[in-house]
Amino acid sequence: MLVLVLAGVWGAAFADPTPAPVRAEIDAMLNRLETSGCQFLRNGSWHDGARAKAHLLDKLAYIEKRGTVQSAEQFIELAASRSSLSGRPYQVRCGGQAPVESRRWLGDQLTAIRGASGGTRP
C-alpha cells in the first residue's frame, strides 16, 4: 500500500505541465465564458461567468497535479462538462435562450477559437 501511495506522489511531483498551445485554448474558452454574459449552472445554482471560470480553473489545477491535459477536448471532458461531486452535467444559459450542456457550449467556443486562429488542434 505504501508503495502505491509513494508512486502516486512521485508521479504527481513530476507530471508534465499542460502544453502551452492547449493551455492557450483552455484560457481562451474560459475567457469567453467569463465575458459572455451567460450563466453557468453547477449543482443546482446559477453562477456568473467569472465564478464559473474560477471554478473551472480550480478543477484544471487539480487535474494538472495528477497529469498532463493533452487537449482542450480532454479538459472539457474531465473538468468542464459535469460536477465531480454530484455527476450532474454543467449547463450554460445565455440571455433568454434555453440552457445547453457546457460540453456543447464550450465545444462551440473551441471551434470558433480554432476557426479564428486558422488552426485546428495544437
C-alpha positions in Angstrom: 0.0 0.0 0.0 2.8 2.4 0.9 4.4 1.7 -2.5 1.2 2.7 -4.3 0.9 6.0 -2.3 4.6 6.8 -2.9 4.3 6.1 -6.6 1.3 8.4 -6.8 3.1 11.2 -5.0 6.2 10.6 -7.1 4.3 10.7 -10.4 2.4 13.8 -9.4 5.6 15.6 -8.5 6.9 15.0 -12.0 3.7 15.5 -14.0 4.4 17.4 -17.2 2.6 20.8 -17.5 -0.2 21.2 -19.9 1.4 22.1 -23.3 1.2 25.9 -24.0 -1.0 25.6 -27.1 -3.5 23.5 -25.2 -3.5 25.9 -22.2 -4.0 28.8 -24.5 -7.1 27.2 -26.0 -8.4 26.4 -22.5 -7.8 30.0 -21.3 -9.5 31.4 -24.4 -12.6 29.2 -23.8 -12.8 30.3 -20.2 -12.3 34.0 -21.1 -15.2 33.7 -23.5 -17.3 32.2 -20.7 -16.3 34.9 -18.3 -17.1 37.8 -20.7 -20.2 36.2 -22.4 -22.8 37.5 -20.0 -24.0 33.9 -19.8 -24.7 32.0 -16.6 -23.3 28.7 -15.6 -25.3 26.0 -13.8 -23.4 24.0 -11.2 -25.1 21.7 -8.7 -28.5 23.5 -8.9 -27.2 27.1 -8.7 -26.6 29.6 -11.4 -23.3 31.5 -11.4 -21.9 34.3 -13.5 -19.1 33.8 -15.9 -16.3 35.0 -13.6 -17.3 32.4 -10.9 -17.6 29.7 -13.5 -14.2 30.5 -14.8 -12.7 30.5 -11.3 -14.3 27.1 -10.5 -13.1 25.5 -13.8 -9.6 26.9 -13.3 -9.6 25.2 -9.8 -10.6 21.9 -11.4 -7.9 22.3 -14.1 -5.3 22.9 -11.4 -6.5 19.8 -9.6 -6.3 17.7 -12.7 -2.8 19.1 -13.6 -1.4 17.9 -10.3 -2.2 14.4 -11.4 -1.1 14.5 -15.0 -0.9 16.4 -18.2 -4.0 17.7 -20.0 -3.4 16.7 -23.6 -6.1 18.7 -25.4 -8.8 21.3 -24.8 -11.4 18.5 -25.5 -9.9 16.4 -22.7 -10.2 19.5 -20.4 -13.9 19.8 -21.3 -14.5 16.1 -20.7 -12.6 15.8 -17.4 -13.3 19.2 -15.8 -15.9 21.3 -17.6 -18.7 19.0 -18.5 -20.1 17.8 -15.2 -19.8 18.1 -11.4 -17.3 15.7 -9.9 -19.3 15.8 -6.7 -22.8 15.1 -8.0 -22.1 13.9 -11.5 -24.8 16.3 -12.9 -23.9 18.0 -16.2 -23.0 21.6 -16.1 -25.2 23.9 -18.2 -24.7 27.4 -19.8 -27.6 29.8 -20.3 -27.3 32.9 -22.4 -29.9 35.6 -22.3 -33.4 34.2 -22.9 -32.1 31.1 -24.7 -32.7 27.6 -23.3 -29.7 26.2 -21.3 -27.3 23.9 -23.1 -24.8 21.5 -21.7 -21.5 23.1 -21.0 -19.8 20.4 -23.1 -21.6 21.6 -26.2 -21.3 25.4 -25.4 -17.5 25.1 -24.7 -17.1 22.8 -27.8 -18.7 25.5 -29.9 -16.4 28.1 -28.4 -13.4 26.0 -29.1 -14.5 25.6 -32.7 -14.8 29.3 -33.1 -11.4 29.9 -31.4 -9.7 27.5 -33.8 -11.5 29.0 -36.8 -10.4 32.5 -35.8 -6.8 31.4 -35.4 -6.8 29.4 -38.7 -5.8 26.3 -36.8 -7.4 23.0 -35.9 -5.6 21.4 -33.0 -2.3 22.3 -31.3 
